[in-house]
């Protein structure tokens, strides 16, 4: 599923606007990118270049793919 579709569905489920979901994702992404946690730093280094940022749509696509792979392996 594409990131924009995931965001739209999330907004619908929670009765909020797509803009609100995107805004909250950006806030969460900014906090996570500044985390001192080595696992978080590794995640962001893998998906972003130095100084670059993911769009909320791309971020949820990556998380969705990772979750599907983990489910296939039985690790989620």
mmCIF file of the N, C-alpha and C atoms, coordinates in Angstrom:
data_MODEL
# 
_entry.id   MODEL 
# 
loop_
_atom_site.group_PDB 
_atom_site.id 
_atom_site.type_symbol 
_atom_site.label_atom_id 
_atom_site.label_alt_id 
_atom_site.label_comp_id 
_atom_site.label_asym_id 
_atom_site.label_entity_id 
_atom_site.label_seq_id 
_atom_site.pdbx_PDB_ins_code 
_atom_site.Cartn_x 
_atom_site.Cartn_y 
_atom_site.Cartn_z 
_atom_site.occupancy 
_atom_site.B_iso_or_equiv 
_atom_site.pdbx_formal_charge 
_atom_site.auth_seq_id 
_atom_site.auth_comp_id 
_atom_site.auth_asym_id 
_atom_site.auth_atom_id 
_atom_site.pdbx_PDB_model_num 
ATOM 1   N N  . UNK A 1 1  ? 0.842   -1.173  0.000  1.00 0.00 ? 1  UNK A N  1 
ATOM 2   C CA . UNK A 1 1  ? 0.000   0.000   0.000  1.00 0.00 ? 1  UNK A CA 1 
ATOM 3   C C  . UNK A 1 1  ? 0.891   1.242   0.000  1.00 0.00 ? 1  UNK A C  1 
ATOM 4   N N  . UNK A 1 2  ? 0.511   2.222   -0.751 1.00 0.00 ? 2  UNK A N  1 
ATOM 5   C CA . UNK A 1 2  ? 1.289   3.455   -0.830 1.00 0.00 ? 2  UNK A CA 1 
ATOM 6   C C  . UNK A 1 2  ? 1.116   4.286   0.443  1.00 0.00 ? 2  UNK A C  1 
ATOM 7   N N  . UNK A 1 3  ? 2.167   5.040   0.756  1.00 0.00 ? 3  UNK A N  1 
ATOM 8   C CA . UNK A 1 3  ? 2.160   5.852   1.965  1.00 0.00 ? 3  UNK A CA 1 
ATOM 9   C C  . UNK A 1 3  ? 0.995   6.815   2.049  1.00 0.00 ? 3  UNK A C  1 
ATOM 10  N N  . UNK A 1 4  ? 0.658   7.452   0.926  1.00 0.00 ? 4  UNK A N  1 
ATOM 11  C CA . UNK A 1 4  ? -0.453  8.413   0.974  1.00 0.00 ? 4  UNK A CA 1 
ATOM 12  C C  . UNK A 1 4  ? -1.766  7.708   1.276  1.00 0.00 ? 4  UNK A C  1 
ATOM 13  N N  . UNK A 1 5  ? -1.908  6.459   0.807  1.00 0.00 ? 5  UNK A N  1 
ATOM 14  C CA . UNK A 1 5  ? -3.124  5.698   1.101  1.00 0.00 ? 5  UNK A CA 1 
ATOM 15  C C  . UNK A 1 5  ? -3.175  5.294   2.574  1.00 0.00 ? 5  UNK A C  1 
ATOM 16  N N  . UNK A 1 6  ? -2.025  4.930   3.120  1.00 0.00 ? 6  UNK A N  1 
ATOM 17  C CA . UNK A 1 6  ? -1.955  4.566   4.544  1.00 0.00 ? 6  UNK A CA 1 
ATOM 18  C C  . UNK A 1 6  ? -2.316  5.774   5.407  1.00 0.00 ? 6  UNK A C  1 
ATOM 19  N N  . UNK A 1 7  ? -1.778  6.924   5.063  1.00 0.00 ? 7  UNK A N  1 
ATOM 20  C CA . UNK A 1 7  ? -2.066  8.146   5.818  1.00 0.00 ? 7  UNK A CA 1 
ATOM 21  C C  . UNK A 1 7  ? -3.538  8.510   5.703  1.00 0.00 ? 7  UNK A C  1 
ATOM 22  N N  . UNK A 1 8  ? -4.089  8.424   4.505  1.00 0.00 ? 8  UNK A N  1 
ATOM 23  C CA . UNK A 1 8  ? -5.508  8.744   4.308  1.00 0.00 ? 8  UNK A CA 1 
ATOM 24  C C  . UNK A 1 8  ? -6.390  7.794   5.120  1.00 0.00 ? 8  UNK A C  1 
ATOM 25  N N  . UNK A 1 9  ? -6.064  6.501   5.105  1.00 0.00 ? 9  UNK A N  1 
ATOM 26  C CA . UNK A 1 9  ? -6.853  5.520   5.860  1.00 0.00 ? 9  UNK A CA 1 
ATOM 27  C C  . UNK A 1 9  ? -6.728  5.754   7.364  1.00 0.00 ? 9  UNK A C  1 
ATOM 28  N N  . UNK A 1 10 ? -5.537  6.095   7.816  1.00 0.00 ? 10 UNK A N  1 
ATOM 29  C CA . UNK A 1 10 ? -5.319  6.394   9.237  1.00 0.00 ? 10 UNK A CA 1 
ATOM 30  C C  . UNK A 1 10 ? -6.167  7.587   9.663  1.00 0.00 ? 10 UNK A C  1 
ATOM 31  N N  . UNK A 1 11 ? -6.181  8.613   8.845  1.00 0.00 ? 11 UNK A N  1 
ATOM 32  C CA . UNK A 1 11 ? -6.995  9.801   9.145  1.00 0.00 ? 11 UNK A CA 1 
ATOM 33  C C  . UNK A 1 11 ? -8.468  9.427   9.227  1.00 0.00 ? 11 UNK A C  1 
ATOM 34  N N  . UNK A 1 12 ? -8.916  8.631   8.289  1.00 0.00 ? 12 UNK A N  1 
ATOM 35  C CA . UNK A 1 12 ? -10.322 8.212   8.264  1.00 0.00 ? 12 UNK A CA 1 
ATOM 36  C C  . UNK A 1 12 ? -10.675 7.416   9.518  1.00 0.00 ? 12 UNK A C  1 
ATOM 37  N N  . UNK A 1 13 ? -9.828  6.459   9.873  1.00 0.00 ? 13 UNK A N  1 
ATOM 38  C CA . UNK A 1 13 ? -10.079 5.613   11.048 1.00 0.00 ? 13 UNK A CA 1 
ATOM 39  C C  . UNK A 1 13 ? -10.168 6.448   12.328 1.00 0.00 ? 13 UNK A C  1 
ATOM 40  N N  . UNK A 1 14 ? -9.304  7.457   12.431 1.00 0.00 ? 14 UNK A N  1 
ATOM 41  C CA . UNK A 1 14 ? -9.238  8.257   13.656 1.00 0.00 ? 14 UNK A CA 1 
ATOM 42  C C  . UNK A 1 14 ? -10.074 9.531   13.603 1.00 0.00 ? 14 UNK A C  1 
ATOM 43  N N  . UNK A 1 15 ? -10.753 9.749   12.493 1.00 0.00 ? 15 UNK A N  1 
ATOM 44  C CA . UNK A 1 15 ? -11.631 10.910  12.384 1.00 0.00 ? 15 UNK A CA 1 
ATOM 45  C C  . UNK A 1 15 ? -10.916 12.243  12.404 1.00 0.00 ? 15 UNK A C  1 
ATOM 46  N N  . UNK A 1 16 ? -9.730  12.267  11.822 1.00 0.00 ? 16 UNK A N  1 
ATOM 47  C CA . UNK A 1 16 ? -8.957  13.505  11.740 1.00 0.00 ? 16 UNK A CA 1 
ATOM 48  C C  . UNK A 1 16 ? -8.588  13.765  10.282 1.00 0.00 ? 16 UNK A C  1 
ATOM 49  N N  . UNK A 1 17 ? -8.009  14.918  10.021 1.00 0.00 ? 17 UNK A N  1 
ATOM 50  C CA . UNK A 1 17 ? -7.620  15.254  8.653  1.00 0.00 ? 17 UNK A CA 1 
ATOM 51  C C  . UNK A 1 17 ? -6.297  14.592  8.272  1.00 0.00 ? 17 UNK A C  1 
ATOM 52  N N  . UNK A 1 18 ? -6.110  14.455  6.986  1.00 0.00 ? 18 UNK A N  1 
ATOM 53  C CA . UNK A 1 18 ? -4.836  13.938  6.465  1.00 0.00 ? 18 UNK A CA 1 
ATOM 54  C C  . UNK A 1 18 ? -3.701  14.856  6.911  1.00 0.00 ? 18 UNK A C  1 
ATOM 55  N N  . UNK A 1 19 ? -3.944  16.163  6.917  1.00 0.00 ? 19 UNK A N  1 
ATOM 56  C CA . UNK A 1 19 ? -2.926  17.115  7.335  1.00 0.00 ? 19 UNK A CA 1 
ATOM 57  C C  . UNK A 1 19 ? -2.518  16.895  8.790  1.00 0.00 ? 19 UNK A C  1 
ATOM 58  N N  . UNK A 1 20 ? -3.483  16.557  9.640  1.00 0.00 ? 20 UNK A N  1 
ATOM 59  C CA . UNK A 1 20 ? -3.158  16.304  11.043 1.00 0.00 ? 20 UNK A CA 1 
ATOM 60  C C  . UNK A 1 20 ? -2.301  15.049  11.187 1.00 0.00 ? 20 UNK A C  1 
ATOM 61  N N  . UNK A 1 21 ? -2.630  14.004  10.458 1.00 0.00 ? 21 UNK A N  1 
ATOM 62  C CA . UNK A 1 21 ? -1.822  12.776  10.507 1.00 0.00 ? 21 UNK A CA 1 
ATOM 63  C C  . UNK A 1 21 ? -0.406  13.075  10.026 1.00 0.00 ? 21 UNK A C  1 
ATOM 64  N N  . UNK A 1 22 ? -0.271  13.798  8.925  1.00 0.00 ? 22 UNK A N  1 
ATOM 65  C CA . UNK A 1 22 ? 1.054   14.144  8.398  1.00 0.00 ? 22 UNK A CA 1 
ATOM 66  C C  . UNK A 1 22 ? 1.830   14.980  9.417  1.00 0.00 ? 22 UNK A C  1 
ATOM 67  N N  . UNK A 1 23 ? 1.158   15.954  10.033 1.00 0.00 ? 23 UNK A N  1 
ATOM 68  C CA . UNK A 1 23 ? 1.811   16.820  11.021 1.00 0.00 ? 23 UNK A CA 1 
ATOM 69  C C  . UNK A 1 23 ? 2.326   16.004  12.198 1.00 0.00 ? 23 UNK A C  1 
ATOM 70  N N  . UNK A 1 24 ? 1.499   15.103  12.707 1.00 0.00 ? 24 UNK A N  1 
ATOM 71  C CA . UNK A 1 24 ? 1.907   14.263  13.838 1.00 0.00 ? 24 UNK A CA 1 
ATOM 72  C C  . UNK A 1 24 ? 3.052   13.321  13.453 1.00 0.00 ? 24 UNK A C  1 
ATOM 73  N N  . UNK A 1 25 ? 3.022   12.810  12.232 1.00 0.00 ? 25 UNK A N  1 
ATOM 74  C CA . UNK A 1 25 ? 4.124   11.960  11.762 1.00 0.00 ? 25 UNK A CA 1 
ATOM 75  C C  . UNK A 1 25 ? 5.429   12.751  11.701 1.00 0.00 ? 25 UNK A C  1 
ATOM 76  N N  . UNK A 1 26 ? 5.353   13.968  11.198 1.00 0.00 ? 26 UNK A N  1 
ATOM 77  C CA . UNK A 1 26 ? 6.556   14.798  11.113 1.00 0.00 ? 26 UNK A CA 1 
ATOM 78  C C  . UNK A 1 26 ? 7.118   15.075  12.502 1.00 0.00 ? 26 UNK A C  1 
ATOM 79  N N  . UNK A 1 27 ? 6.256   15.363  13.456 1.00 0.00 ? 27 UNK A N  1 
ATOM 80  C CA . UNK A 1 27 ? 6.709   15.592  14.835 1.00 0.00 ? 27 UNK A CA 1 
ATOM 81  C C  . UNK A 1 27 ? 7.396   14.332  15.375 1.00 0.00 ? 27 UNK A C  1 
ATOM 82  N N  . UNK A 1 28 ? 6.762   13.181  15.185 1.00 0.00 ? 28 UNK A N  1 
ATOM 83  C CA . UNK A 1 28 ? 7.339   11.922  15.677 1.00 0.00 ? 28 UNK A CA 1 
ATOM 84  C C  . UNK A 1 28 ? 8.659   11.600  14.978 1.00 0.00 ? 28 UNK A C  1 
ATOM 85  N N  . UNK A 1 29 ? 8.707   11.846  13.678 1.00 0.00 ? 29 UNK A N  1 
ATOM 86  C CA . UNK A 1 29 ? 9.939   11.582  12.926 1.00 0.00 ? 29 UNK A CA 1 
ATOM 87  C C  . UNK A 1 29 ? 11.069  12.484  13.416 1.00 0.00 ? 29 UNK A C  1 
ATOM 88  N N  . UNK A 1 30 ? 10.776  13.754  13.639 1.00 0.00 ? 30 UNK A N  1 
ATOM 89  C CA . UNK A 1 30 ? 11.806  14.684  14.126 1.00 0.00 ? 30 UNK A CA 1 
ATOM 90  C C  . UNK A 1 30 ? 12.345  14.252  15.483 1.00 0.00 ? 30 UNK A C  1 
ATOM 91  N N  . UNK A 1 31 ? 11.463  13.828  16.368 1.00 0.00 ? 31 UNK A N  1 
ATOM 92  C CA . UNK A 1 31 ? 11.901  13.354  17.681 1.00 0.00 ? 31 UNK A CA 1 
ATOM 93  C C  . UNK A 1 31 ? 12.751  12.092  17.537 1.00 0.00 ? 31 UNK A C  1 
ATOM 94  N N  . UNK A 1 32 ? 12.306  11.163  16.696 1.00 0.00 ? 32 UNK A N  1 
ATOM 95  C CA . UNK A 1 32 ? 13.036  9.910   16.516 1.00 0.00 ? 32 UNK A CA 1 
ATOM 96  C C  . UNK A 1 32 ? 14.406  10.146  15.880 1.00 0.00 ? 32 UNK A C  1 
ATOM 97  N N  . UNK A 1 33 ? 14.483  11.086  14.956 1.00 0.00 ? 33 UNK A N  1 
ATOM 98  C CA . UNK A 1 33 ? 15.764  11.365  14.300 1.00 0.00 ? 33 UNK A CA 1 
ATOM 99  C C  . UNK A 1 33 ? 16.786  11.948  15.270 1.00 0.00 ? 33 UNK A C  1 
ATOM 100 N N  . UNK A 1 34 ? 16.322  12.547  16.340 1.00 0.00 ? 34 UNK A N  1 
ATOM 101 C CA . UNK A 1 34 ? 17.216  13.131  17.338 1.00 0.00 ? 34 UNK A CA 1 
ATOM 102 C C  . UNK A 1 34 ? 17.477  12.198  18.514 1.00 0.00 ? 34 UNK A C  1 
ATOM 103 N N  . UNK A 1 35 ? 17.002  10.980  18.427 1.00 0.00 ? 35 UNK A N  1 
ATOM 104 C CA . UNK A 1 35 ? 17.170  10.023  19.515 1.00 0.00 ? 35 UNK A CA 1 
ATOM 105 C C  . UNK A 1 35 ? 18.641  9.615   19.661 1.00 0.00 ? 35 UNK A C  1 
ATOM 106 N N  . UNK A 1 36 ? 19.106  9.477   20.906 1.00 0.00 ? 36 UNK A N  1 
ATOM 107 C CA . UNK A 1 36 ? 20.460  8.973   21.124 1.00 0.00 ? 36 UNK A CA 1 
ATOM 108 C C  . UNK A 1 36 ? 20.523  7.444   21.031 1.00 0.00 ? 36 UNK A C  1 
ATOM 109 N N  . UNK A 1 37 ? 19.388  6.783   20.934 1.00 0.00 ? 37 UNK A N  1 
ATOM 110 C CA . UNK A 1 37 ? 19.334  5.319   20.863 1.00 0.00 ? 37 UNK A CA 1 
ATOM 111 C C  . UNK A 1 37 ? 20.078  4.825   19.621 1.00 0.00 ? 37 UNK A C  1 
ATOM 112 N N  . UNK A 1 38 ? 21.055  3.934   19.796 1.00 0.00 ? 38 UNK A N  1 
ATOM 113 C CA . UNK A 1 38 ? 21.822  3.430   18.652 1.00 0.00 ? 38 UNK A CA 1 
ATOM 114 C C  . UNK A 1 38 ? 20.951  2.753   17.581 1.00 0.00 ? 38 UNK A C  1 
ATOM 115 N N  . UNK A 1 39 ? 19.924  2.035   17.993 1.00 0.00 ? 39 UNK A N  1 
ATOM 116 C CA . UNK A 1 39 ? 19.050  1.374   17.020 1.00 0.00 ? 39 UNK A CA 1 
ATOM 117 C C  . UNK A 1 39 ? 18.295  2.408   16.186 1.00 0.00 ? 39 UNK A C  1 
ATOM 118 N N  . UNK A 1 40 ? 17.848  3.479   16.818 1.00 0.00 ? 40 UNK A N  1 
ATOM 119 C CA . UNK A 1 40 ? 17.154  4.546   16.095 1.00 0.00 ? 40 UNK A CA 1 
ATOM 120 C C  . UNK A 1 40 ? 18.109  5.231   15.135 1.00 0.00 ? 40 UNK A C  1 
ATOM 121 N N  . UNK A 1 41 ? 19.318  5.507   15.585 1.00 0.00 ? 41 UNK A N  1 
ATOM 122 C CA . UNK A 1 41 ? 20.308  6.153   14.729 1.00 0.00 ? 41 UNK A CA 1 
ATOM 123 C C  . UNK A 1 41 ? 20.635  5.275   13.518 1.00 0.00 ? 41 UNK A C  1 
ATOM 124 N N  . UNK A 1 42 ? 20.726  3.978   13.758 1.00 0.00 ? 42 UNK A N  1 
ATOM 125 C CA . UNK A 1 42 ? 21.003  3.044   12.664 1.00 0.00 ? 42 UNK A CA 1 
ATOM 126 C C  . UNK A 1 42 ? 19.866  3.043   11.645 1.00 0.00 ? 42 UNK A C  1 
ATOM 127 N N  . UNK A 1 43 ? 18.628  3.036   12.132 1.00 0.00 ? 43 UNK A N  1 
ATOM 128 C CA . UNK A 1 43 ? 17.470  3.070   11.236 1.00 0.00 ? 43 UNK A CA 1 
ATOM 129 C C  . UNK A 1 43 ? 17.528  4.297   10.342 1.00 0.00 ? 43 UNK A C  1 
ATOM 130 N N  . UNK A 1 44 ? 17.698  5.473   10.945 1.00 0.00 ? 44 UNK A N  1 
ATOM 131 C CA . UNK A 1 44 ? 17.691  6.711   10.166 1.00 0.00 ? 44 UNK A CA 1 
ATOM 132 C C  . UNK A 1 44 ? 18.872  6.791   9.218  1.00 0.00 ? 44 UNK A C  1 
ATOM 133 N N  . UNK A 1 45 ? 20.032  6.298   9.643  1.00 0.00 ? 45 UNK A N  1 
ATOM 134 C CA . UNK A 1 45 ? 21.205  6.313   8.758  1.00 0.00 ? 45 UNK A CA 1 
ATOM 135 C C  . UNK A 1 45 ? 20.963  5.438   7.533  1.00 0.00 ? 45 UNK A C  1 
ATOM 136 N N  . UNK A 1 46 ? 20.237  4.343   7.725  1.00 0.00 ? 46 UNK A N  1 
ATOM 137 C CA . UNK A 1 46 ? 19.954  3.426   6.621  1.00 0.00 ? 46 UNK A CA 1 
ATOM 138 C C  . UNK A 1 46 ? 19.035  4.062   5.578  1.00 0.00 ? 46 UNK A C  1 
ATOM 139 N N  . UNK A 1 47 ? 18.100  4.898   6.001  1.00 0.00 ? 47 UNK A N  1 
ATOM 140 C CA . UNK A 1 47 ? 17.079  5.411   5.096  1.00 0.00 ? 47 UNK A CA 1 
ATOM 141 C C  . UNK A 1 47 ? 17.222  6.877   4.714  1.00 0.00 ? 47 UNK A C  1 
ATOM 142 N N  . UNK A 1 48 ? 18.145  7.575   5.328  1.00 0.00 ? 48 UNK A N  1 
ATOM 143 C CA . UNK A 1 48 ? 18.329  8.980   4.968  1.00 0.00 ? 48 UNK A CA 1 
ATOM 144 C C  . UNK A 1 48 ? 19.802  9.244   4.747  1.00 0.00 ? 48 UNK A C  1 
ATOM 145 N N  . UNK A 1 49 ? 20.086  10.141  3.863  1.00 0.00 ? 49 UNK A N  1 
ATOM 146 C CA . UNK A 1 49 ? 21.456  10.595  3.710  1.00 0.00 ? 49 UNK A CA 1 
ATOM 147 C C  . UNK A 1 49 ? 21.749  11.632  4.773  1.00 0.00 ? 49 UNK A C  1 
ATOM 148 N N  . UNK A 1 50 ? 22.941  12.074  4.800  1.00 0.00 ? 50 UNK A N  1 
ATOM 149 C CA . UNK A 1 50 ? 23.318  13.081  5.792  1.00 0.00 ? 50 UNK A CA 1 
ATOM 150 C C  . UNK A 1 50 ? 22.490  14.346  5.572  1.00 0.00 ? 50 UNK A C  1 
ATOM 151 N N  . UNK A 1 51 ? 21.682  14.690  6.554  1.00 0.00 ? 51 UNK A N  1 
ATOM 152 C CA . UNK A 1 51 ? 20.893  15.900  6.484  1.00 0.00 ? 51 UNK A CA 1 
ATOM 153 C C  . UNK A 1 51 ? 19.584  15.788  5.721  1.00 0.00 ? 51 UNK A C  1 
ATOM 154 N N  . UNK A 1 52 ? 19.332  14.664  5.075  1.00 0.00 ? 52 UNK A N  1 
ATOM 155 C CA . UNK A 1 52 ? 18.086  14.543  4.323  1.00 0.00 ? 52 UNK A CA 1 
ATOM 156 C C  . UNK A 1 52 ? 16.967  14.028  5.237  1.00 0.00 ? 52 UNK A C  1 
ATOM 157 N N  . UNK A 1 53 ? 15.758  14.213  4.787  1.00 0.00 ? 53 UNK A N  1 
ATOM 158 C CA . UNK A 1 53 ? 14.588  13.800  5.567  1.00 0.00 ? 53 UNK A CA 1 
ATOM 159 C C  . UNK A 1 53 ? 13.660  12.997  4.681  1.00 0.00 ? 53 UNK A C  1 
ATOM 160 N N  . UNK A 1 54 ? 12.965  12.060  5.290  1.00 0.00 ? 54 UNK A N  1 
ATOM 161 C CA . UNK A 1 54 ? 11.935  11.304  4.593  1.00 0.00 ? 54 UNK A CA 1 
ATOM 162 C C  . UNK A 1 54 ? 10.627  12.060  4.647  1.00 0.00 ? 54 UNK A C  1 
ATOM 163 N N  . UNK A 1 55 ? 9.819   11.886  3.636  1.00 0.00 ? 55 UNK A N  1 
ATOM 164 C CA . UNK A 1 55 ? 8.456   12.411  3.707  1.00 0.00 ? 55 UNK A CA 1 
ATOM 165 C C  . UNK A 1 55 ? 7.657   11.483  4.622  1.00 0.00 ? 55 UNK A C  1 
ATOM 166 N N  . UNK A 1 56 ? 6.579   11.973  5.206  1.00 0.00 ? 56 UNK A N  1 
ATOM 167 C CA . UNK A 1 56 ? 5.746   11.080  6.014  1.00 0.00 ? 56 UNK A CA 1 
ATOM 168 C C  . UNK A 1 56 ? 5.248   9.880   5.196  1.00 0.00 ? 56 UNK A C  1 
ATOM 169 N N  . UNK A 1 57 ? 4.949   10.109  3.922  1.00 0.00 ? 57 UNK A N  1 
ATOM 170 C CA . UNK A 1 57 ? 4.463   9.022   3.068  1.00 0.00 ? 57 UNK A CA 1 
ATOM 171 C C  . UNK A 1 57 ? 5.524   7.943   2.894  1.00 0.00 ? 57 UNK A C  1 
ATOM 172 N N  . UNK A 1 58 ? 6.759   8.357   2.630  1.00 0.00 ? 58 UNK A N  1 
ATOM 173 C CA . UNK A 1 58 ? 7.846   7.387   2.460  1.00 0.00 ? 58 UNK A CA 1 
ATOM 174 C C  . UNK A 1 58 ? 8.130   6.670   3.778  1.00 0.00 ? 58 UNK A C  1 
ATOM 175 N N  . UNK A 1 59 ? 8.070   7.403   4.873  1.00 0.00 ? 59 UNK A N  1 
ATOM 176 C CA . UNK A 1 59 ? 8.312   6.817   6.186  1.00 0.00 ? 59 UNK A CA 1 
ATOM 177 C C  . UNK A 1 59 ? 7.327   5.684   6.482  1.00 0.00 ? 59 UNK A C  1 
ATOM 178 N N  . UNK A 1 60 ? 6.032   5.915   6.254  1.00 0.00 ? 60 UNK A N  1 
ATOM 179 C CA . UNK A 1 60 ? 5.057   4.859   6.545  1.00 0.00 ? 60 UNK A CA 1 
ATOM 180 C C  . UNK A 1 60 ? 5.177   3.701   5.558  1.00 0.00 ? 60 UNK A C  1 
ATOM 181 N N  . UNK A 1 61 ? 5.614   3.967   4.334  1.00 0.00 ? 61 UNK A N  1 
ATOM 182 C CA . UNK A 1 61 ? 5.866   2.876   3.389  1.00 0.00 ? 61 UNK A CA 1 
ATOM 183 C C  . UNK A 1 61 ? 6.996   1.984   3.894  1.00 0.00 ? 61 UNK A C  1 
ATOM 184 N N  . UNK A 1 62 ? 8.068   2.593   4.372  1.00 0.00 ? 62 UNK A N  1 
ATOM 185 C CA . UNK A 1 62 ? 9.208   1.831   4.900  1.00 0.00 ? 62 UNK A CA 1 
ATOM 186 C C  . UNK A 1 62 ? 8.777   1.013   6.108  1.00 0.00 ? 62 UNK A C  1 
ATOM 187 N N  . UNK A 1 63 ? 8.053   1.628   7.030  1.00 0.00 ? 63 UNK A N  1 
ATOM 188 C CA . UNK A 1 63 ? 7.602   0.892   8.219  1.00 0.00 ? 63 UNK A CA 1 
ATOM 189 C C  . UNK A 1 63 ? 6.665   -0.249  7.839  1.00 0.00 ? 63 UNK A C  1 
ATOM 190 N N  . UNK A 1 64 ? 5.806   -0.019  6.873  1.00 0.00 ? 64 UNK A N  1 
ATOM 191 C CA . UNK A 1 64 ? 4.888   -1.056  6.415  1.00 0.00 ? 64 UNK A CA 1 
ATOM 192 C C  . UNK A 1 64 ? 5.656   -2.237  5.816  1.00 0.00 ? 64 UNK A C  1 
ATOM 193 N N  . UNK A 1 65 ? 6.652   -1.937  4.990  1.00 0.00 ? 65 UNK A N  1 
ATOM 194 C CA . UNK A 1 65 ? 7.468   -2.996  4.398  1.00 0.00 ? 65 UNK A CA 1 
ATOM 195 C C  . UNK A 1 65 ? 8.216   -3.780  5.469  1.00 0.00 ? 65 UNK A C  1 
ATOM 196 N N  . UNK A 1 66 ? 8.794   -3.061  6.437  1.00 0.00 ? 66 UNK A N  1 
ATOM 197 C CA . UNK A 1 66 ? 9.526   -3.735  7.516  1.00 0.00 ? 66 UNK A CA 1 
ATOM 198 C C  . UNK A 1 66 ? 8.591   -4.620  8.348  1.00 0.00 ? 66 UNK A C  1 
ATOM 199 N N  . UNK A 1 67 ? 7.384   -4.140  8.611  1.00 0.00 ? 67 UNK A N  1 
ATOM 200 C CA . UNK A 1 67 ? 6.423   -4.927  9.385  1.00 0.00 ? 67 UNK A CA 1 
ATOM 201 C C  . UNK A 1 67 ? 6.005   -6.175  8.618  1.00 0.00 ? 67 UNK A C  1 
ATOM 202 N N  . UNK A 1 68 ? 5.765   -6.044  7.325  1.00 0.00 ? 68 UNK A N  1 
ATOM 203 C CA . UNK A 1 68 ? 5.376   -7.211  6.514  1.00 0.00 ? 68 UNK A CA 1 
ATOM 204 C C  . UNK A 1 68 ? 6.482   -8.251  6.499  1.00 0.00 ? 68 UNK A C  1 
ATOM 205 N N  . UNK A 1 69 ? 7.724   -7.814  6.333  1.00 0.00 ? 69 UNK A N  1 
ATOM 206 C CA . UNK A 1 69 ? 8.854   -8.747  6.336  1.00 0.00 ? 69 UNK A CA 1 
ATOM 207 C C  . UNK A 1 69 ? 8.987   -9.437  7.690  1.00 0.00 ? 69 UNK A C  1 
ATOM 208 N N  . UNK A 1 70 ? 8.808   -8.677  8.766  1.00 0.00 ? 70 UNK A N  1 
ATOM 209 C CA . UNK A 1 70 ? 8.906   -9.255  10.101 1.00 0.00 ? 70 UNK A CA 1 
ATOM 210 C C  . UNK A 1 70 ? 7.797   -10.269 10.336 1.00 0.00 ? 70 UNK A C  1 
ATOM 211 N N  . UNK A 1 71 ? 6.611   -9.974  9.825  1.00 0.00 ? 71 UNK A N  1 
ATOM 212 C CA . UNK A 1 71 ? 5.489   -10.917 9.972  1.00 0.00 ? 71 UNK A CA 1 
ATOM 213 C C  . UNK A 1 71 ? 5.765   -12.199 9.201  1.00 0.00 ? 71 UNK A C  1 
ATOM 214 N N  . UNK A 1 72 ? 6.333   -12.085 8.008  1.00 0.00 ? 72 UNK A N  1 
ATOM 215 C CA . UNK A 1 72 ? 6.684   -13.267 7.225  1.00 0.00 ? 72 UNK A CA 1 
ATOM 216 C C  . UNK A 1 72 ? 7.698   -14.138 7.939  1.00 0.00 ? 72 UNK A C  1 
ATOM 217 N N  . UNK A 1 73 ? 8.645   -13.500 8.627  1.00 0.00 ? 73 UNK A N  1 
ATOM 218 C CA . UNK A 1 73 ? 9.677   -14.231 9.365  1.00 0.00 ? 73 UNK A CA 1 
ATOM 219 C C  . UNK A 1 73 ? 9.155   -14.725 10.711 1.00 0.00 ? 73 UNK A C  1 
ATOM 220 N N  . UNK A 1 74 ? 8.014   -14.220 11.137 1.00 0.00 ? 74 UNK A N  1 
ATOM 221 C CA . UNK A 1 74 ? 7.475   -14.584 12.447 1.00 0.00 ? 74 UNK A CA 1 
ATOM 222 C C  . UNK A 1 74 ? 8.143   -13.853 13.580 1.00 0.00 ? 74 UNK A C  1 
ATOM 223 N N  . UNK A 1 75 ? 8.732   -12.694 13.282 1.00 0.00 ? 75 UNK A N  1 
ATOM 224 C CA . UNK A 1 75 ? 9.409   -11.931 14.320 1.00 0.00 ? 75 UNK A CA 1 
ATOM 225 C C  . UNK A 1 75 ? 8.632   -10.710 14.766 1.00 0.00 ? 75 UNK A C  1 
ATOM 226 N N  . UNK A 1 76 ? 7.378   -10.613 14.331 1.00 0.00 ? 76 UNK A N  1 
ATOM 227 C CA . UNK A 1 76 ? 6.545   -9.483  14.766 1.00 0.00 ? 76 UNK A CA 1 
ATOM 228 C C  . UNK A 1 76 ? 5.300   -10.000 15.432 1.00 0.00 ? 76 UNK A C  1 
# 
